[in-house]
Amino acid sequence: MIRARFKANFEDFRSVNWPVKHPYWCTGYSETHAIVVAYADDIDEIKRNWPEALDIDSEEVIGYVFSDRFPKSLWFKLES
């Protein structure tokens, strides 16, 4: 699994597919893009869910890390 940071659609940063498998957040905005952090299986999953994604930076991770800045979303449920 990866944790990716990328530029997405300024007007609507949400994934074009729903439901999504992993959590994501909008972390801010530039003058032209929303900045999104998302967990995914791989870069191809990011590109399927955000076809407009630019400047994708990712790292391999073992699991999700939730925090005050990246809280567990109400729509997201971890399967036990």
C-alpha positions in Angstrom: 0.0 0.0 0.0 1.1 3.6 -0.6 0.4 7.0 0.9 0.3 9.5 -1.9 0.2 13.3 -2.0 -0.8 15.0 -5.2 -2.6 17.9 -6.9 -6.3 17.3 -7.8 -9.2 19.2 -9.2 -9.6 22.6 -7.4 -13.4 22.7 -7.7 -14.0 19.1 -6.5 -11.2 17.0 -5.1 -13.3 13.9 -4.5 -12.5 10.6 -6.2 -14.3 10.0 -9.5 -15.1 6.5 -8.3 -17.2 5.6 -5.3 -16.9 3.9 -2.9 -13.1 4.0 -2.6 -11.1 1.3 -0.9 -8.8 3.6 1.2 -9.2 6.9 3.0 -8.2 10.3 1.6 -8.2 14.0 2.6 -7.9 17.4 1.1 -5.1 19.0 3.0 -5.2 22.5 1.3 -5.3 24.5 -1.8 -3.0 26.2 -4.2 -4.2 28.9 -6.6 -5.0 26.2 -9.2 -5.3 22.8 -7.4 -6.5 21.0 -4.3 -3.8 19.1 -2.5 -4.9 15.6 -1.6 -3.3 12.9 0.6 -4.7 9.4 -0.2 -3.9 5.8 0.7 -4.0 3.4 -2.3 -2.8 0.0 -3.4 -0.6 1.6 -6.0 -0.2 4.6 -8.3 -2.5 3.1 -10.8 -5.3 3.2 -8.2 -4.6 6.9 -7.6 -4.8 7.6 -11.4 -8.1 5.6 -11.7 -9.7 7.5 -8.8 -8.2 10.9 -9.7 -7.5 11.0 -13.5 -6.4 14.6 -13.2 -3.8 13.9 -10.5 -0.5 15.8 -11.0 2.8 15.7 -9.2 2.1 12.4 -7.4 4.6 11.8 -4.6 4.2 8.5 -2.8 5.8 6.2 -0.2 5.2 2.6 0.7 3.4 2.2 4.1 2.3 -0.8 6.1 -1.0 0.7 7.4 -3.1 3.7 7.9 -2.1 6.5 10.4 -4.9 8.6 11.6 -4.2 11.9 13.5 -5.8 15.2 14.3 -4.7 16.4 10.9 -5.8 13.2 9.2 -8.8 11.9 11.2 -10.7 8.8 10.4 -13.5 9.9 8.1 -17.1 9.1 9.1 -17.6 7.3 5.7 -14.6 5.1 6.1 -15.0 1.9 8.1 -12.0 -0.4 8.8 -12.8 -4.1 8.2 -11.6 -6.3 11.1 
